[in-house]
Amino acid sequence: MKIKAETFLNTKKKITSKKIFITGSDESLIFYTKQFVINSFKKENFFIDTSGIYNSGVVGNLFSEKKTLFILDDINKNDISELQELESCSVLAISLNGKKANLIKSALTKLKDWLIIECYTLNRKTKQIVLKSFVEDNKISLSNDVFWYVVENFDNNFVVFVKQLELLLLFNNKIDSIADIEKITFVENKIEINKIFFNIFNSNNFLTEVFIKNMNSVSDFYSFLGSIKLYLGIISESHNKESALTKFPKYLFAEKDVFLKIYSKLNKEKLAKIYKIFSRAEVLARKNSNLYSVIGLRFFLNLKKIITS
């Protein structure tokens, strides 16, 4: 069965699937969903095996007090038949979008006992679903204007979007005007990870301090990368400053001048270099997730070097 990650995360039901495959293009959402699943299995007294290797000797049986959930960050189509034969096996497999992931997803879709969770950037419809669920769960009231302002102006990255919604709880239980939301996003501009990029013209010491202070988890690291990917996408797709500004998120109004300065500094050659170090940072983080802070800081400082050169 296939399900969107945002729908899966909003479901209050217990996870019943023993075999789960997470895929998609939004890396921060993939990691967020992965941790959600792991925590859910931990609550059911599962041992979490992160070795990346399936070991039938520690699967357990019907009489085991503690069963095992195997985390497979690298799965091939040929592995599926072997896993299918092991009825007592609980598996969480993860694969980013690509030809390999598509082949695996296509094969798993035909199997009834696999849950496939798809992680993609939010669109207008899915943001409405997440927002409605958040409002109901936290018993807050938004006017119609405020509701649609949030849908249209808050981030399309799920992890960032949820963090922005959590800021609504700092205000009060009833928000009637867009002016109130703008006050909230002004506070958010000071503390959100996706604003770190706009300090790029400050000293390396300042950037290091800001980065270390705000980067507290791998999820934060991927949120940081996701925000930069968004801004670079706007710049690379825009033929002039006016075009870039029309695509630039309105809630980032306070960062507009810095964004335009960055735009004026970049060209195709620099963008190519940035995308190269971006891909390298993603690969390194996937292989060494415990070093996310070091990898992220090195990427950030190299990014500044390219932009300001």
Secondary structure as the mmCIF struct_conf table of DSSP 4:
data_model
#
loop_
_struct_conf.conf_type_id
_struct_conf.id
_struct_conf.beg_label_comp_id
_struct_conf.beg_label_asym_id
_struct_conf.beg_label_seq_id
_struct_conf.end_label_comp_id
_struct_conf.end_label_asym_id
_struct_conf.end_label_seq_id
STRN STRN1 LYS A 2 LYS A 4
HELX_RH_AL_P HELX_RH_AL_P1 ALA A 5 ASN A 10
BEND BEND1 LYS A 13 LYS A 13
HELX_LH_PP_P HELX_LH_PP_P1 LYS A 14 ILE A 15
BEND BEND2 LYS A 18 LYS A 18
STRN STRN2 LYS A 19 GLY A 24
BEND BEND3 SER A 25 SER A 25
HELX_RH_AL_P HELX_RH_AL_P2 GLU A 27 LYS A 43
TURN_TY1_P TURN_TY1_P1 GLU A 44 ASN A 45
STRN STRN3 PHE A 47 ASP A 49
BEND BEND4 SER A 51 ILE A 53
HELX_RH_3T_P HELX_RH_3T_P1 SER A 56 VAL A 58
BEND BEND5 VAL A 59 VAL A 59
TURN_TY1_P TURN_TY1_P2 LEU A 62 PHE A 63
BEND BEND6 GLU A 65 LYS A 66
STRN STRN4 THR A 68 LEU A 72
BEND BEND7 ASP A 73 ASP A 74
HELX_RH_AL_P HELX_RH_AL_P3 LYS A 77 GLN A 84
TURN_TY1_P TURN_TY1_P3 GLU A 85 GLU A 85
TURN_TY1_P TURN_TY1_P4 GLU A 87 SER A 88
STRN STRN5 SER A 90 LEU A 96
BEND BEND8 ASN A 97 GLY A 98
HELX_RH_AL_P HELX_RH_AL_P4 LYS A 99 THR A 109
TURN_TY1_P TURN_TY1_P5 LYS A 110 LYS A 110
TURN_TY1_P TURN_TY1_P6 LYS A 112 ASP A 113
STRN STRN6 TRP A 114 CYS A 119
HELX_RH_AL_P HELX_RH_AL_P5 ARG A 124 ASN A 138
TURN_TY1_P TURN_TY1_P7 LYS A 139 LYS A 139
STRN STRN7 SER A 141 LEU A 142
HELX_RH_AL_P HELX_RH_AL_P6 ASN A 144 ASN A 153
BEND BEND9 PHE A 154 PHE A 154
BEND BEND10 ASN A 156 ASN A 157
HELX_RH_AL_P HELX_RH_AL_P7 PHE A 158 LEU A 168
TURN_TY1_P TURN_TY1_P8 LEU A 169 PHE A 171
BEND BEND11 ASN A 173 ASN A 173
STRN STRN8 LYS A 174 ILE A 175
HELX_RH_AL_P HELX_RH_AL_P8 ILE A 178 ILE A 191
HELX_RH_3T_P HELX_RH_3T_P2 ILE A 193 ASN A 199
TURN_TY1_P TURN_TY1_P9 ILE A 200 PHE A 201
BEND BEND12 ASN A 202 ASN A 202
HELX_RH_AL_P HELX_RH_AL_P9 ASN A 204 ASN A 214
BEND BEND13 SER A 217 SER A 217
HELX_RH_AL_P HELX_RH_AL_P10 VAL A 218 GLU A 237
BEND BEND14 HIS A 239 ASN A 240
HELX_RH_AL_P HELX_RH_AL_P11 LYS A 241 LYS A 247
BEND BEND15 PHE A 248 PHE A 248
HELX_RH_3T_P HELX_RH_3T_P3 LYS A 250 GLU A 255
HELX_RH_AL_P HELX_RH_AL_P12 LYS A 256 LYS A 265
HELX_RH_AL_P HELX_RH_AL_P13 LYS A 268 LYS A 287
HELX_RH_3T_P HELX_RH_3T_P4 SER A 289 LEU A 291
HELX_RH_AL_P HELX_RH_AL_P14 TYR A 292 THR A 308
#
